[in-house]
Amino acid sequence: MGSIRIGAVAAAFGRDVEAALARVATLIEHARRSGVDLLVLPDAALGGYIPEFADPDPAELPPALDRDGPELRKVAEMAGEMVVCIGFREAAETGPYNTAACVCGDGLLGLHRKVHQPAGEDRVYAAGGVFGAFDTPVGRLGMLVDYDKTFPESARTLALDGAEVVACLSAWPTSITNRAPRMAQDRQSRLFDLYDRSRAAENQVVLVSSNQTGTIGRMRFLGQAKVVGPDGEILARTWAKAGIAVAEVDVEKPLGAVRKVLSHLTERRPETYR
């Protein structure tokens, strides 16, 4: 695969899908000028996230979009040679789902429906039921949505399926129940970074973490987009502000280096786990 440039986006997205597509176009153009090969946009970029968990108003929910609809086709057209991951509320007979799609100019490369749901989200979304990696022009990729990365088994399943890069698309807010005066002191801010670095290091993969910024309803989003190397070190980050964290990574080289002495995937002892 060789060296690739990876971009992780922190940006605000609301209900207006046309405005979201315009913002996506701007972000893709900025990324293209930076030579980005893989761009990871936030969860719920097309239509925004739900305003609250406790009692979501059906009239205020994001629009449900078809995976084969014009919105994703437009993103694929804008992507061209670039590989782009983006989140949306997916319309489906068994749904709707909180979904991440991976596209390029050739069309849809992969899809992941969020599996793990925080309390209240099941009132709005159905839960996905599978984690799987897939091949892309920039290597074998797996995706997680938001709360999925809290659970070590999620990223581990993708790594065991051959994922070299894991894209984590989030709409991750500050703590709703215990707000801190500064974002750096926020419990959810610390957990967000901890999960990103842990999932990368324990699976020895490159992890790309995007997130929303701004607010919607009671939610205030963290930002903190980043690219994390397979040793758990942060290679680039946006902190709390909107922007694109860009890092150039020769994926095969660092993966081979960290796995040469200690190979977490091959040294597992699954027969002892409960």
Secondary structure, 3 states (H helix, E strand, C coil): CCEEEEEEEEECCCCCHHHHHHHHHHHHHHHHHCCCCEEECCCCCECCCCCCCCCCCHHHCCCCECCCCHHHHHHHHHHCCCEEEEEEEECCCCCCEEEEEEEECCEEEEEEECCCCCCCHHHCCECCCCCCCEEECCEEEEEEEHHHHHCHHHHHHHHHCCCCEEEEECCCECCCCCCCCCHHHCHHHHHHHHHHHHHHHHHCCEEEEEEECCEECCEEECCCCEEECCCCCEEEECCCCCEEEEEEEECHHHHHHHHHHCCCCCCCCHHHCC
